[in-house]
Protein backbone atom coordinates (compact mmCIF):
# COMPACT_ATOMS: atom_id res chain seq x y z
CA UNK A 1 0.00 0.00 0.00
CA UNK A 2 2.77 2.45 0.91
CA UNK A 3 4.66 1.52 -2.24
CA UNK A 4 1.49 2.25 -4.27
CA UNK A 5 1.10 5.65 -2.64
CA UNK A 6 4.75 6.50 -3.23
CA UNK A 7 4.51 5.34 -6.83
CA UNK A 8 1.42 7.53 -7.36
CA UNK A 9 3.27 10.51 -5.89
CA UNK A 10 6.34 9.79 -8.00
CA UNK A 11 4.24 9.52 -11.18
CA UNK A 12 2.50 12.78 -10.39
CA UNK A 13 5.88 14.47 -10.13
CA UNK A 14 5.47 15.18 -6.42
CA UNK A 15 8.19 12.90 -5.09
CA UNK A 16 11.33 11.26 -6.41
CA UNK A 17 11.57 7.73 -4.98
CA UNK A 18 14.21 5.01 -5.09
CA UNK A 19 12.52 1.68 -4.44
CA UNK A 20 15.83 -0.11 -3.85
CA UNK A 21 16.22 1.67 -0.49
CA UNK A 22 12.75 0.52 0.63
CA UNK A 23 13.74 -3.15 0.50
CA UNK A 24 17.39 -3.08 1.61
CA UNK A 25 18.57 -5.95 3.77
CA UNK A 26 21.70 -5.76 5.91
CA UNK A 27 23.92 -8.24 7.73
CA UNK A 28 24.87 -6.74 11.08
CA UNK A 29 27.81 -8.07 13.07
CA UNK A 30 27.89 -6.38 16.46
CA UNK A 31 29.47 -6.61 19.88
CA UNK A 32 28.29 -4.96 23.09
CA UNK A 33 30.56 -4.54 26.12
CA UNK A 34 29.87 -3.12 29.54
CA UNK A 35 32.70 -2.26 31.93
CA UNK A 36 35.09 -4.21 29.69
CA UNK A 37 32.96 -7.40 29.77
CA UNK A 38 31.41 -8.61 26.52
CA UNK A 39 27.65 -8.96 26.98
CA UNK A 40 27.15 -10.48 23.55
CA UNK A 41 28.31 -10.51 19.96
CA UNK A 42 25.18 -11.13 17.89
CA UNK A 43 25.19 -11.36 14.11
CA UNK A 44 21.85 -11.06 12.34
CA UNK A 45 20.20 -10.11 9.06
CA UNK A 46 17.75 -7.22 9.22
CA UNK A 47 15.41 -5.40 6.84
CA UNK A 48 15.31 -1.61 6.90
CA UNK A 49 11.74 -1.49 8.15
CA UNK A 50 12.28 -3.65 11.25
CA UNK A 51 14.22 -3.35 14.50
CA UNK A 52 16.05 -6.44 15.75
CA UNK A 53 15.59 -6.94 19.50
CA UNK A 54 17.33 -9.46 21.72
CA UNK A 55 18.41 -10.20 25.27
CA UNK A 56 22.13 -10.13 26.13
CA UNK A 57 23.65 -11.83 29.19
CA UNK A 58 20.12 -12.79 30.30
CA UNK A 59 19.43 -9.29 31.67
CA UNK A 60 19.98 -6.58 29.05
CA UNK A 61 17.64 -5.65 26.21
CA UNK A 62 19.46 -4.74 22.98
CA UNK A 63 17.78 -3.25 19.92
CA UNK A 64 19.20 -2.29 16.51
CA UNK A 65 17.57 -0.69 13.48
CA UNK A 66 19.45 0.08 10.24
CA UNK A 67 18.35 2.55 7.56
CA UNK A 68 20.15 3.63 4.38
CA UNK A 69 21.80 7.04 4.68
CA UNK A 70 23.48 7.19 1.27
CA UNK A 71 25.16 4.72 -1.11
CA UNK A 72 28.12 4.13 1.25
CA UNK A 73 26.65 4.70 4.72
CA UNK A 74 23.77 3.64 6.97
CA UNK A 75 22.09 5.15 9.98
CA UNK A 76 22.10 2.82 13.00
CA UNK A 77 19.59 3.35 15.82
CA UNK A 78 20.54 1.23 18.83
CA UNK A 79 19.68 0.90 22.48
CA UNK A 80 20.73 -1.05 25.55
CA UNK A 81 18.72 -1.21 28.75
CA UNK A 82 18.71 -3.20 31.97
CA UNK A 83 20.42 -3.37 35.36
CA UNK A 84 20.27 0.42 35.72
CA UNK A 85 21.54 1.23 32.23
CA UNK A 86 19.50 3.05 29.61
CA UNK A 87 21.34 4.00 26.42
CA UNK A 88 19.72 4.96 23.13
CA UNK A 89 21.63 6.56 20.30
CA UNK A 90 21.97 6.93 16.56
CA UNK A 91 25.13 6.92 14.46
CA UNK A 92 26.03 7.13 10.79
CA UNK A 93 28.47 4.34 9.92
CA UNK A 94 30.24 3.32 6.72
CA UNK A 95 29.11 0.10 5.07
CA UNK A 96 31.69 -2.71 5.07
CA UNK A 97 33.90 -0.98 7.68
CA UNK A 98 34.08 -1.66 11.41
CA UNK A 99 32.76 1.13 13.65
CA UNK A 100 33.53 1.39 17.38
CA UNK A 101 31.36 3.64 19.58
CA UNK A 102 32.10 4.35 23.26
CA UNK A 103 29.62 5.74 25.79
CA UNK A 104 31.30 5.88 29.20
CA UNK A 105 31.68 2.24 30.27
CA UNK A 106 29.62 0.93 27.32
CA UNK A 107 31.16 -0.03 23.98
CA UNK A 108 29.28 -0.90 20.80
CA UNK A 109 30.92 -2.18 17.64
CA UNK A 110 29.23 -2.65 14.28
CA UNK A 111 30.19 -4.10 10.92
CA UNK A 112 27.30 -3.71 8.50
CA UNK A 113 27.12 -5.15 5.00
CA UNK A 114 24.35 -4.81 2.44
CA UNK A 115 23.00 -8.29 1.61
CA UNK A 116 22.90 -9.12 -2.07
CA UNK A 117 25.67 -6.77 -3.22
C-alpha positions as CSV (number, residue, x, y, z in Angstrom):
1,X,0.0,0.0,0.0
2,X,2.8,2.4,0.9
3,X,4.7,1.5,-2.2
4,X,1.5,2.2,-4.3
5,X,1.1,5.7,-2.6
6,X,4.8,6.5,-3.2
7,X,4.5,5.3,-6.8
8,X,1.4,7.5,-7.4
9,X,3.3,10.5,-5.9
10,X,6.3,9.8,-8.0
11,X,4.2,9.5,-11.2
12,X,2.5,12.8,-10.4
13,X,5.9,14.5,-10.1
14,X,5.5,15.2,-6.4
15,X,8.2,12.9,-5.1
16,X,11.3,11.3,-6.4
17,X,11.6,7.7,-5.0
18,X,14.2,5.0,-5.1
19,X,12.5,1.7,-4.4
20,X,15.8,-0.1,-3.8
21,X,16.2,1.7,-0.5
22,X,12.7,0.5,0.6
23,X,13.7,-3.2,0.5
24,X,17.4,-3.1,1.6
25,X,18.6,-5.9,3.8
26,X,21.7,-5.8,5.9
27,X,23.9,-8.2,7.7
28,X,24.9,-6.7,11.1
29,X,27.8,-8.1,13.1
30,X,27.9,-6.4,16.5
31,X,29.5,-6.6,19.9
32,X,28.3,-5.0,23.1
33,X,30.6,-4.5,26.1
34,X,29.9,-3.1,29.5
35,X,32.7,-2.3,31.9
36,X,35.1,-4.2,29.7
37,X,33.0,-7.4,29.8
38,X,31.4,-8.6,26.5
39,X,27.6,-9.0,27.0
40,X,27.2,-10.5,23.6
41,X,28.3,-10.5,20.0
42,X,25.2,-11.1,17.9
43,X,25.2,-11.4,14.1
44,X,21.9,-11.1,12.3
45,X,20.2,-10.1,9.1
46,X,17.7,-7.2,9.2
47,X,15.4,-5.4,6.8
48,X,15.3,-1.6,6.9
49,X,11.7,-1.5,8.2
50,X,12.3,-3.6,11.2
51,X,14.2,-3.3,14.5
52,X,16.0,-6.4,15.8
53,X,15.6,-6.9,19.5
54,X,17.3,-9.5,21.7
55,X,18.4,-10.2,25.3
56,X,22.1,-10.1,26.1
57,X,23.7,-11.8,29.2
58,X,20.1,-12.8,30.3
59,X,19.4,-9.3,31.7
60,X,20.0,-6.6,29.1
61,X,17.6,-5.7,26.2
62,X,19.5,-4.7,23.0
63,X,17.8,-3.3,19.9
64,X,19.2,-2.3,16.5
65,X,17.6,-0.7,13.5
66,X,19.4,0.1,10.2
67,X,18.3,2.6,7.6
68,X,20.1,3.6,4.4
69,X,21.8,7.0,4.7
70,X,23.5,7.2,1.3
71,X,25.2,4.7,-1.1
72,X,28.1,4.1,1.2
73,X,26.6,4.7,4.7
74,X,23.8,3.6,7.0
75,X,22.1,5.2,10.0
76,X,22.1,2.8,13.0
77,X,19.6,3.4,15.8
78,X,20.5,1.2,18.8
79,X,19.7,0.9,22.5
80,X,20.7,-1.1,25.6
81,X,18.7,-1.2,28.8
82,X,18.7,-3.2,32.0
83,X,20.4,-3.4,35.4
84,X,20.3,0.4,35.7
85,X,21.5,1.2,32.2
86,X,19.5,3.0,29.6
87,X,21.3,4.0,26.4
88,X,19.7,5.0,23.1
89,X,21.6,6.6,20.3
90,X,22.0,6.9,16.6
91,X,25.1,6.9,14.5
92,X,26.0,7.1,10.8
93,X,28.5,4.3,9.9
94,X,30.2,3.3,6.7
95,X,29.1,0.1,5.1
96,X,31.7,-2.7,5.1
97,X,33.9,-1.0,7.7
98,X,34.1,-1.7,11.4
99,X,32.8,1.1,13.7
100,X,33.5,1.4,17.4
101,X,31.4,3.6,19.6
102,X,32.1,4.3,23.3
103,X,29.6,5.7,25.8
104,X,31.3,5.9,29.2
105,X,31.7,2.2,30.3
106,X,29.6,0.9,27.3
107,X,31.2,0.0,24.0
108,X,29.3,-0.9,20.8
109,X,30.9,-2.2,17.6
110,X,29.2,-2.6,14.3
111,X,30.2,-4.1,10.9
112,X,27.3,-3.7,8.5
113,X,27.1,-5.2,5.0
114,X,24.3,-4.8,2.4
115,X,23.0,-8.3,1.6
116,X,22.9,-9.1,-2.1
117,X,25.7,-6.8,-3.2
